[in-house]
């Protein structure tokens, strides 16, 4: 039996809202700073690090994948949100799924535009970091703490993502 196929769509704030925040420059700036040289788009993500944790910034370097991409693993972080901010304008893929009684529900896939990042809400099922080209560099802001913050679900039926 072949894997089910989903089509990745452009990343928009409205479509992604149930799973997290799109990190991008949109709308009017909240404030102009630095003697008028810089527009500040303030507080764009619902960061959540749970009790006993703190925000940390890590750098991830991931090898690129290709489309169609077969996804067989989803994960979530029960103790905190996780933001992915690309450090280049190379294409990448975001996969998310609603929770279905403790396991991932029907997945969705998004193709961020150059300059877009995401903040994935606490306890949201998502795919692994999936750059589609080099260099695969991302700044990741997530929870640092002593309690477990990773649940993985190996999918019995993998699915394929196309563009």
Backbone bond lengths (Angstrom), bond angles and torsions (degrees), N, CA, C in turn:
res aa  C-N    CA-C-N  psi(-1)  N-CA   C-N-CA  omega(-1)  CA-C   N-CA-C  phi
1 X - - - 1.454 - - 1.524 108.53 -
2 X 1.326 116.91 134.30 1.461 119.96 -179.68 1.525 110.34 -82.59
3 X 1.329 114.17 156.96 1.463 120.82 -178.44 1.522 110.04 -69.09
4 X 1.349 117.29 142.56 1.462 119.12 172.26 1.536 108.97 -59.38
5 X 1.322 116.67 152.50 1.459 121.52 -177.44 1.524 109.25 -119.25
6 X 1.339 116.19 132.53 1.455 120.79 170.88 1.522 107.93 -119.47
7 X 1.312 116.09 151.76 1.459 121.59 -179.46 1.521 108.96 -104.17
8 X 1.321 115.63 126.56 1.463 120.43 177.57 1.519 108.66 -72.39
9 X 1.324 115.01 138.39 1.463 120.33 179.94 1.521 109.99 -117.55
10 X 1.322 116.87 165.40 1.464 118.55 177.88 1.531 110.67 -59.11
11 X 1.317 115.44 144.43 1.458 121.92 179.62 1.524 109.62 -79.74
12 X 1.340 116.58 121.60 1.468 121.79 174.40 1.523 108.54 -127.98
13 X 1.316 115.60 153.31 1.466 120.81 -179.78 1.531 111.16 -60.35
14 X 1.318 117.16 -40.89 1.468 120.30 -177.75 1.528 111.81 -66.40
15 X 1.337 117.21 -45.14 1.467 120.21 -178.21 1.522 111.95 -68.94
16 X 1.334 117.08 -30.70 1.468 121.49 -175.78 1.530 113.19 -90.20
17 X 1.329 118.17 -13.32 1.473 122.88 -173.19 1.534 114.85 -51.06
18 X 1.341 121.11 -38.96 1.470 118.29 179.41 1.528 113.87 -65.36
19 X 1.338 116.71 -18.12 1.457 121.20 -174.97 1.525 113.08 -108.00
20 X 1.341 117.11 -18.74 1.455 120.33 -178.67 1.512 111.93 161.33
21 X 1.318 115.24 -152.83 1.456 121.93 -173.25 1.527 110.43 -120.13
22 X 1.334 116.29 142.05 1.455 121.41 171.49 1.526 106.78 -88.48
23 X 1.312 116.11 126.54 1.450 121.66 -179.69 1.517 107.77 -97.50
24 X 1.336 116.36 107.73 1.453 121.54 -176.11 1.522 109.47 -160.61
25 X 1.302 115.58 166.31 1.450 121.94 171.98 1.522 106.29 -86.88
26 X 1.324 117.27 116.21 1.458 121.00 177.54 1.522 108.43 -150.70
27 X 1.328 115.74 149.14 1.454 120.64 -179.06 1.517 111.44 70.21
28 X 1.307 115.07 -171.36 1.465 120.94 179.53 1.524 109.53 -77.09
29 X 1.323 117.04 147.07 1.471 118.86 176.73 1.528 110.26 -65.51
30 X 1.322 115.01 152.41 1.461 120.24 177.43 1.519 111.38 -74.87
31 X 1.328 115.75 -27.43 1.451 120.62 -177.33 1.522 108.82 -161.62
32 X 1.318 115.62 148.49 1.457 120.88 173.04 1.532 106.27 -105.67
33 X 1.344 115.88 127.81 1.460 121.08 -174.44 1.530 110.48 -127.28
34 X 1.315 116.34 -176.25 1.465 122.86 176.97 1.528 112.07 53.71
35 X 1.324 115.42 50.53 1.469 122.54 177.97 1.524 111.98 57.19
36 X 1.337 116.27 35.19 1.455 121.19 176.42 1.516 115.66 87.14
37 X 1.328 117.82 2.40 1.465 121.60 -177.08 1.521 113.84 -90.32
38 X 1.322 118.19 -9.42 1.472 120.31 -172.43 1.525 110.13 -139.54
39 X 1.329 116.04 130.31 1.463 121.85 173.14 1.518 108.80 -94.57
40 X 1.327 116.71 128.89 1.463 121.13 178.99 1.530 108.77 -102.49
41 X 1.325 115.16 123.33 1.460 122.93 174.03 1.521 104.97 -105.45
42 X 1.316 115.93 96.90 1.456 124.31 -162.86 1.533 113.61 -84.27
43 X 1.324 115.89 140.62 1.467 124.47 167.91 1.524 112.17 51.04
44 X 1.317 117.21 60.95 1.456 123.41 -173.54 1.521 115.47 -88.89
45 X 1.346 118.69 0.09 1.465 119.68 -176.96 1.518 110.84 -138.68
46 X 1.321 115.43 146.54 1.462 122.41 175.95 1.528 108.67 -89.31
47 X 1.341 115.54 72.54 1.460 120.89 -179.89 1.532 108.72 -69.12
48 X 1.334 116.44 139.45 1.465 121.63 -174.45 1.517 107.32 -148.64
49 X 1.332 116.77 115.03 1.458 119.78 -174.65 1.518 114.30 -115.36
50 X 1.310 118.83 7.55 1.451 122.02 174.61 1.520 113.42 61.01
51 X 1.332 115.75 167.66 1.461 120.24 -179.26 1.529 111.64 -66.10
52 X 1.318 116.08 141.79 1.458 120.65 175.85 1.514 114.97 77.60
53 X 1.323 117.40 7.84 1.461 120.22 179.75 1.513 110.56 -119.69
54 X 1.315 114.66 170.52 1.457 120.74 176.88 1.521 108.38 -141.62
55 X 1.317 115.97 161.93 1.456 120.83 177.02 1.517 109.74 -74.27
56 X 1.304 115.87 139.06 1.457 122.02 174.92 1.509 109.05 -133.95
57 X 1.320 116.48 149.17 1.463 121.49 175.38 1.522 107.62 -114.00
58 X 1.320 115.97 122.35 1.462 122.65 178.18 1.526 108.25 -119.95
59 X 1.316 116.54 161.12 1.461 122.01 173.32 1.522 107.34 -112.71
60 X 1.328 116.32 125.81 1.459 121.93 177.29 1.528 107.95 -107.57
61 X 1.325 116.57 138.27 1.467 122.15 172.29 1.521 106.48 -124.71
62 X 1.317 115.62 110.09 1.456 121.70 -174.68 1.523 110.58 -115.33
63 X 1.325 115.74 141.07 1.458 120.05 176.19 1.535 109.33 -70.59
64 X 1.339 116.99 141.22 1.463 119.79 -177.65 1.519 113.13 -69.75
65 X 1.310 114.67 152.40 1.465 123.97 173.59 1.525 106.86 -110.61
66 X 1.322 116.86 176.02 1.459 121.61 177.76 1.526 109.25 -129.02
67 X 1.339 114.75 155.67 1.461 121.04 173.95 1.515 108.25 -95.74
68 X 1.322 120.54 141.81 1.459 123.78 -2.12 1.533 111.33 -69.13
69 X 1.314 114.29 140.87 1.463 122.93 -177.88 1.519 108.49 -108.17
70 X 1.333 116.70 129.13 1.458 120.95 177.29 1.519 109.11 -94.31
71 X 1.323 115.68 120.38 1.469 122.25 -178.66 1.526 108.65 -102.64
72 X 1.345 115.36 123.19 1.466 119.70 179.10 1.530 112.48 -126.11
73 X 1.348 116.52 6.44 1.466 121.14 -177.79 1.518 109.93 -144.24
74 X 1.318 116.08 127.60 1.456 122.08 170.53 1.518 107.26 -121.75
75 X 1.329 115.46 153.70 1.461 120.74 -179.43 1.516 109.33 -140.28
76 X 1.336 114.62 165.22 1.459 119.92 173.28 1.515 108.72 -148.94
77 X 1.327 114.92 164.22 1.460 121.75 -176.35 1.529 108.55 -124.31
78 X 1.345 118.05 102.19 1.463 121.20 -175.04 1.524 114.46 -71.39
79 X 1.331 118.05 -17.08 1.463 120.81 -175.59 1.527 113.50 -100.99
80 X 1.337 118.94 -4.84 1.455 117.27 -179.51 1.513 114.75 -179.58
81 X 1.322 114.15 159.92 1.459 121.57 176.00 1.524 109.46 -72.38
82 X 1.333 115.06 168.17 1.460 120.34 -178.67 1.528 108.26 -145.33
83 X 1.337 116.31 118.25 1.459 121.35 -179.46 1.525 110.11 -103.94
84 X 1.326 115.66 137.69 1.461 123.18 177.56 1.518 108.15 -117.63
85 X 1.320 116.40 119.10 1.454 122.10 -179.02 1.529 107.71 -121.79
86 X 1.346 117.10 108.87 1.459 119.22 -177.98 1.529 110.85 -63.90
87 X 1.334 115.24 142.41 1.454 120.95 179.30 1.533 111.30 -101.14
88 X 1.330 116.22 15.83 1.455 123.46 172.82 1.526 106.38 -151.97
89 X 1.323 115.58 176.10 1.463 119.01 177.63 1.524 111.96 -98.97
90 X 1.322 117.41 18.93 1.466 122.01 178.46 1.532 109.80 -67.04
91 X 1.332 117.16 148.28 1.459 120.00 -179.23 1.528 111.93 -67.61
92 X 1.339 114.49 151.15 1.459 120.65 176.65 1.508 109.07 -151.89
93 X 1.314 116.64 169.15 1.459 124.11 -173.65 1.525 109.18 -124.18
94 X 1.328 116.31 138.67 1.463 122.41 175.66 1.522 107.97 -120.08
95 X 1.332 116.60 125.81 1.462 122.20 177.73 1.530 107.40 -117.88
96 X 1.322 117.01 131.48 1.465 122.59 177.41 1.526 108.79 -136.65
97 X 1.328 115.50 162.61 1.463 120.76 176.81 1.518 108.77 -151.23
98 X 1.331 116.95 143.79 1.460 118.83 174.37 1.527 109.98 -70.80
99 X 1.312 116.17 160.39 1.459 120.62 175.24 1.520 108.83 -79.18
100 X 1.329 116.53 135.65 1.461 122.48 178.18 1.515 107.61 -124.77
101 X 1.323 116.10 79.93 1.467 122.72 178.92 1.531 112.05 58.26
102 X 1.347 114.83 46.94 1.463 120.38 175.34 1.510 116.17 93.69
103 X 1.328 117.46 -3.29 1.462 121.94 176.81 1.524 108.35 -130.56
104 X 1.332 117.71 161.79 1.464 118.90 179.84 1.521 112.48 -65.66
105 X 1.342 115.13 138.17 1.455 121.50 173.35 1.524 109.89 -88.34
106 X 1.329 115.72 -155.24 1.471 121.52 -177.75 1.526 110.11 -65.43
107 X 1.341 117.53 123.93 1.465 120.74 -176.28 1.520 113.11 -77.08
108 X 1.325 114.12 156.64 1.458 123.28 171.28 1.520 107.24 -127.75
109 X 1.330 116.71 150.67 1.460 120.43 178.54 1.521 108.70 -129.02
110 X 1.335 115.31 142.96 1.460 122.25 -177.87 1.524 109.73 -131.18
111 X 1.334 115.16 146.59 1.462 122.62 174.15 1.527 107.48 -111.85
112 X 1.338 117.97 102.60 1.464 119.64 178.46 1.521 111.37 -63.54
113 X 1.312 115.67 147.05 1.462 121.93 173.00 1.526 108.04 -78.18
114 X 1.328 117.92 159.72 1.467 119.51 175.36 1.537 109.89 -53.09
115 X 1.319 115.80 133.73 1.457 120.69 179.83 1.515 114.79 90.26
116 X 1.329 119.12 -2.84 1.465 121.40 178.53 1.520 110.81 -97.88
117 X 1.326 115.62 137.77 1.450 123.66 170.09 1.513 108.17 -121.85
118 X 1.330 116.50 178.54 1.467 120.23 177.22 1.526 109.81 -137.32
119 X 1.317 114.63 151.97 1.458 123.14 167.71 1.518 105.78 -116.11
120 X 1.320 116.98 116.01 1.457 121.80 -178.84 1.521 108.03 -93.28
121 X 1.326 116.19 125.74 1.454 121.31 -175.68 1.526 112.33 -65.71
122 X 1.316 115.23 154.82 1.458 122.50 176.17 1.538 109.31 -52.35
123 X 1.336 115.59 138.18 1.467 123.70 176.59 1.522 114.65 68.62
124 X 1.322 118.71 15.55 1.464 121.62 178.38 1.524 109.36 -92.89
125 X 1.325 116.18 125.84 1.468 120.68 176.53 1.523 108.98 -66.10
126 X 1.328 116.51 136.19 1.460 120.26 178.74 1.516 110.29 -152.08
127 X 1.327 114.52 159.99 1.460 120.41 176.55 1.517 110.25 -77.34
128 X 1.305 114.90 172.27 1.462 120.98 177.09 1.529 108.91 -73.20
129 X 1.316 116.48 165.53 1.458 121.30 177.53 1.526 108.44 -58.32
130 X 1.335 116.45 125.72 1.464 120.86 -171.09 1.529 111.62 -132.26
131 X 1.340 117.32 75.62 1.463 118.30 171.99 1.532 109.22 -69.38
132 X 1.323 116.07 149.46 1.462 121.18 179.21 1.522 112.06 -107.26
133 X 1.329 116.85 2.16 1.465 122.39 178.04 1.524 108.10 -159.57
134 X 1.328 115.47 163.12 1.461 120.93 174.37 1.527 108.60 -66.83
135 X 1.308 121.34 151.09 1.452 125.96 12.99 1.534 114.33 -94.94
136 X 1.328 119.83 -7.18 1.462 121.06 179.54 1.520 114.26 69.17
137 X 1.340 116.83 28.38 1.470 121.39 -178.63 1.522 111.14 -97.36
138 X 1.337 115.41 130.78 1.461 121.56 -179.51 1.513 109.65 -138.99
139 X 1.328 116.21 140.28 1.456 121.44 165.16 1.528 105.58 -86.65
140 X 1.319 116.50 130.44 1.454 121.32 -178.28 1.525 107.89 -121.61
141 X 1.318 115.37 125.48 1.460 121.59 178.03 1.518 106.56 -110.33
142 X 1.331 115.75 115.76 1.455 119.09 -179.64 1.518 110.28 -151.05
143 X 1.322 115.28 -176.46 1.452 122.73 -174.68 1.520 111.16 -77.86
144 X 1.324 115.17 132.48 1.457 122.66 172.15 1.529 105.95 -112.60
145 X 1.318 117.31 125.05 1.462 121.12 -178.99 1.508 110.90 -172.37
146 X 1.325 115.67 176.93 1.463 121.42 -175.67 1.528 114.08 -90.39
147 X 1.331 118.73 -11.96 1.463 120.36 -177.98 1.527 109.94 -92.04
148 X 1.332 117.70 153.03 1.468 120.81 -179.94 1.529 110.95 -60.21
149 X 1.319 115.81 136.62 1.461 119.94 -177.97 1.524 111.19 -135.74
150 X 1.316 117.04 32.72 1.464 120.15 179.62 1.520 109.62 -144.88
151 X 1.325 115.33 126.51 1.467 122.10 169.73 1.518 106.38 -123.44
152 X 1.317 116.27 130.40 1.456 121.13 179.17 1.519 110.01 -113.70
153 X 1.327 115.59 147.04 1.455 121.93 176.10 1.525 107.88 -130.57
154 X 1.330 115.81 108.71 1.464 120.55 173.55 1.523 106.76 -78.99
155 X 1.305 116.56 122.97 1.458 121.46 -173.60 1.517 111.94 -78.28
156 X 1.325 117.01 128.99 1.459 121.30 175.81 1.521 110.73 -62.57
157 X 1.335 115.18 -37.67 1.453 120.91 177.89 1.523 108.43 -119.61
158 X 1.332 117.91 99.22 1.468 120.14 177.07 1.533 109.78 -61.72
159 X 1.321 115.82 161.75 1.464 120.22 175.84 1.529 107.93 -129.76
160 X 1.316 114.96 157.97 1.465 121.75 179.06 1.525 109.11 -105.79
161 X 1.337 115.46 144.55 1.463 121.35 176.72 1.518 108.09 -116.38
162 X 1.334 115.73 130.17 1.463 122.43 175.66 1.526 108.72 -120.38
163 X 1.327 114.75 170.34 1.477 118.12 177.64 1.529 109.24 -105.13
